[in-house]
Amino acid sequence: MPFILSQMLEAYRWIGAFVVLCVHATNIFVSLADIMTAPHAPPVYVWWFFMSFEFGHQLVLGFFVMSGYLVGGAVLANIRKGKDFLRDYFIHRFARIYIVTVPALILTFIADGIGRNLPNREFYDLPLFQGHFDAGVFAANILNLQEIFSVYYGTNSPLWSLACEFWYYICFPLLALPLARNYPVWLRYGGFALGLATFLFFGAVSPWFRFGFLLWVCGALAAVPRRPLITSRWLAVALYFGALVPIRLLVRGPLLAAHPWLQDVADLTASIMLANMMLTVRHSSELGWDLLRPQFHRTLADFSFSLYSVHMPLLILFRAALDSSMGPAWVKQIATAAHWGVLAVVLASIVAIAYGFSRLTEVHTGAARRQLAQILPRFALARAA
């Protein structure tokens, strides 16, 4: 991967995960109900504008596009080169997902168990979480069926996106197998039939599963062209972020309620602009952006998956602890300096916890892949040259 593209994706990964954390934390700990009716300091308006649901939503969709580019694009490249990739591919994907998601579910079980036994457990009794704490739900989440055939486990709502991504990992290479001429015919078309059946079965249950796959494939296809559609990286970046601003301003409130299809149009537009930006940057002859050169981008990116996977149950636990000590009415007051201070402490604490969590899980992805490679037998599926 070109260095300049690697720089951009590392920054996108950690910024996206941090913005999602900030969006959820702001909604839980800071009340901005008077943002349109009372004066506020300029930083408050900036925070309110950028740490919004719509920006967080688009960044999560950006993870789908980026995953499609990195994972799906690699599948297409291996097929084009005639490589036998299936065994190593599935080892890499299973290790990447499960080394984080299973510990994240265990952490959710522990955090929710503590929070539900605090003096004030009001948050856990919300209808949003009813029926989410059963052992069957936990098992379904182990199989990555959350928000497809099951609800997400406990309070860990962001796990919905990981389930979709996991099954895209399964479906895409199977659907592309007819193009892999180095494999025998029975495997190519048998794999395609299995991938198609899986996609249609899951897609029939979850319309979002179908739509999300479209966004994921947009990313995969962006890795194919040998020249960019737009040569200027600055123009490509401007088109992507320029699309996010009107989406933030318009795709909301009464307009969205009257025209729900606007959300899908906005999601597809932003995803195509992001795929185009990655394509342009990949073919850029520039060395990179000075702003993205510091090492901290890679350091933060290296535990962004962990941060995304564990932040919500921790936020709910901190909120329950705050409600138990200060009373639930305190957090619901219009935000004061004290509320912003609590928010800062919560954000810093969760980033620190996620980093520690990643040292036990995500950092060992390579080792998990090597262990799986040793355990799983090798099958001679490729046709002899």
N, C-alpha and C positions, 0 to 999 in steps of 0.2 A: 504494500500500500504506500502511495506517495506520502512523504513526510508531512506536507502541508495538509493533506486530507486527514492524516492521523491526528495532527494537532487539533483540527476543527472538531473531529468526532469526540476526542477526549474532553474538550471544553463543553461540547453539547451534552455529553453524558452527565457530568457532575452538575452543570448548571440546571439541566432539566430535572434531575432528581431533587436538587435543593429547592427549586421553585415549587415543585409539587409538595415538598415538606412545608414550605412557607405558606402555601395556599391553605393546606389543611390546618396548620397550626394557627393561622390568623383567624380562620372561621371558628376555631374551638376556644381560643383564649382572648381574642380582641373583638369588641363590638364596635363596628363602624356604621351603626344604623343611621347616624345623623350626617353622613359624609356629604349628602346632597343638600342639606338644609342649614348646616352650621359651618363656620370657618374653621380651617385646620392649617397646620404648618405645611409648607410645601413638601417635606419628606413624606408626610402622611398621604398626600394625594398621589405621590409617585409610587409609594408602596401599594396603595389601594388599586392603582391602575395596572401594575405589573403582576402583583401577587393575587391575580383573579382566577376564577374558575376557568375561564376560556383560555387564558394563556397556559395554565397548568394542563388543561385538556389537550391543547395542541402540542405541547411538549411530550406528553405521553404518546400521542399518535406519532410524533417524531421518532420515538423509540422503536415503533413498529417499522417505520420506513428505514431507519438506520439498521435495524436487525435484518430486514429483507436485503438491504444492500450488502452487508457483511456476510451473512449466512447464505442467503439465496444466491447472491452474486458469486460466492465461492463454489456453490454447487454447479452453476452454469459454466464457470471457468473449468472445473474438473471434467465436466462432460465434454466440453469443447476440446480439451487436451487428451481425452480418452483415458483418463485415470480411473483406477478402481478405488472409489472414494467412500462407498456406503458404510463399511465397517467403521472406519475411523471417524466418519461424519457422525454416526449415531453415538459413538463413544463420547465424542467431544460435546455433543448437544446434551446428552443425558447428564454428564458430569457437570456441565455449566449450570443447568437448571437445578438439579437436585442437591448439589452441595450447598445451595443457599435456601431453597424453598422448604426443605424438610426441617432444618434448624429454625427457619423463620416461623414455621407452624408450631414448633415446640416452644419457641420464645413467646408466641402469641398465646398459647395455652397457659404458660406461666404468668405472663403479664395480666391476662384477663382473669386468671384465678385470683391473683392478688387484688386487682381492682374491684372485683365483684364481692370481695369480703371487706372492703373499706366501709366506714360508717355511712358515707354517701355514695351510693352506686347508681344514681339517677341516670347517668349516661348509658350504662349497660342495659337498662330497662327500656330504652327507646325502642319503638316498633322496628326501627332500622336493623336492630340486632336480634330480634326475636327468632328463635329456632336456629341460631347460628352456632350454638355451643355443644351440639350433640356429637357423639363419637362417630356416627355415620357421616356427618359433614366433614369431620377431620379426615376420615378415610378417603372420601371423595376428593378432598383437596390434595391429598397425597398423590392421587391419580391425575391431578390437574383438570378436574371437571368443574371447578367452581365457576359459577355464573354461566355455565352451559347446561349441565344436568343437575347442578347443586348450587346452593348459596355458598358464598365465601365463608371460611371458618372464622368464628369469633368476631373480632372487630377489625380484622385485617382486610379491608375492602380493596386495597390496590392489587391484591393477588389475582383479581379477575383478568388483568392484562397478561400475567405470566401464563395462565392457562391457555389463552388464545395463542400466545407465542409458541408455547410448547407444541401444540398440535399443528401449527404452521410448519414447525421444524419437521414434523412427521409427514405431513401431506405434500409439501412442495417437492422434495426430492423424488418421492414416489410418482407424482404426476409428471415429473420431468424425465423419468427413466426411459421412456421410448426413444429419447434422443441419445441415450448412452449406448452406443453400438458395441462397446467392449464387453457388455454383459449379454448373457444368453437371452434368446427371445422370450422364453418362458418367464424369466425374471423381469424383463423389461415391461411386458404387458400384464403380467400378474401383479407386479408392483403398482403399475398404473391403475389397475382395477381396484386394488386395495386402497390406494390413495384417494381415488375418486369416490369410492363408497364411504370412506371416513369423512371426507369433506362434505358430501351431500347429507350424510346422517347428522353431523354436527351442525351444518348450516341450516337444516330443516328445523332444528330446535332453537338455534340462536341466530336471528338476522344479523346481529353485530358480528358474529363469527365470519359470516360471508363478507360483510363490508370491510372488516379489519384485514381480511386476507387480501382484498383488492389493494389496500394501502401498503401492505407488506410486499406484495408483488411489484408495486411501483418502485420500491426501493431495490428489489432484485434486478429489475429490468434496467435501472439506471447504471448498473455495472457492466452492461453489454456494449453500448456504443463506443466506437473507437475515436470519436471526436465529440466535443460538447456542442450542445445546441446554442449556447451563449458562451463566447470566449472570455468575456470579462468576469472575473470572480467577484468584483465589487458590485457589478450589476446583478449577478445571480443572488448574492447575499441581500442586496437591496430589495429584490423582488420577493424573497421569502419573508423577510421581516416587514416589508411594506404590506404584504398580504395579512400579516398577523394583526396589524393595528386596526384596519377596518373591521376585521372579524371580531376583535375585542369590543369595538364600539357598537357594532350593529347586530351581531348574532346574540341577542339577549332580550330579556323582558318581553313586552307586548309583541314586538315584531317577530320574535322567535315563536312565541305562543300562537300567533296567527299563521305563521308559515314554518312549520317544523322541518320541512325539507331543507331549509337554509343551513341547518347544522351539517347535513351530509355534504352539501355543496361546499361549505366552508372547510370541512375536514378534508375533502378530496383536493380542493384547490391548494390548501397549505401543504399537503403531503406531496403533491406534484412539484410545488415550488422547492420543497426541501430536497426531493430526489434530483431535481435539476441543479440545485446548488452543489450537491455532492458530486454530480457528474462534471460540472464545470471546474470545481476545485481539484478533482482527480487529474484533470488534464492541464491544470495550470502549470506554467513553467516557473512560477515564482518559488522562492525558498520557503516562504511561510509568513505568518503575521508575527510581528515582534511581540504583540500583546499575548500571544498564545505560546510563547517559547518557555516561560518559566516552568520549572519542574512540578510546581504544585498542581498544575492542571492534570498531569498524569496521576499524581498521588491521590487527588480527590476522585478522579474517574475510576481508579482501581477499587474503590469501595462504594461506588454509586449504586450498584445493583443491591448491595446489602442495605444501604440507606433507604432505597425505595421499598424494599421488602419488609422492613421491620418498623418503619416510622409510625404507622398508624396505631397499632396497639400500644406503643409507648406514649403517644400523644393522649390517647384515651385514659391510660393509667395515670399520667400526670394530671389530667383534668379531674379525674375522680379524687386524687390526693388533694388537689387544690380546693375542690368543693367540700371535702371532708374537713379541711382546716379553716377555710375562710367562709364557708357557706356558699351554696350555689348561686345566690343572688349577686355576689361580688363580681364574678366573671361576666355576668350579663349586663353590668353597668356600662355606660358609654366609656370608651377607652380613655384612661388617664396615663400619666407617665409610669405609674406603677404597673399598669397592665402591659405596657410596652416593655418594661423591664422584665416582667415575668416571661413574656414571649421570647426575649433574647436569651434568657437562662434556659428555657425549654429547648430552643433551637440548638444552642451550643451543647446541651446535655445529650440530645438525640444524635447529633453528629458524632460526638465522642463515643457513645454506645455503639453506633453503627460501625465506626472504625474498629472498635474492639471486637465486635461480632465478625467483621470481615477477616480479622487476623485468625479467627478460629475456623472460618469457612471458605470464603471466596478466594483468599490468597493460596489455598491448597488445591485449586482447580486443576492445575497441571499434574500434581501428584495423583489426584483422583483419576484423571484420564489414563495415566500410566498403569495404575492398578487395574482399572477396567480392561485395558488392553492386554494385560497379562492373564486375566481371568477368562476372558471370552475367547473361545477357539476361533481360529481362522478358517474360513470357508473358501474353497476355490470356486468362486462364482464367476470370475472373469473367463471369457472364452480365450483359448490359447491363440497366440499370435500366429 
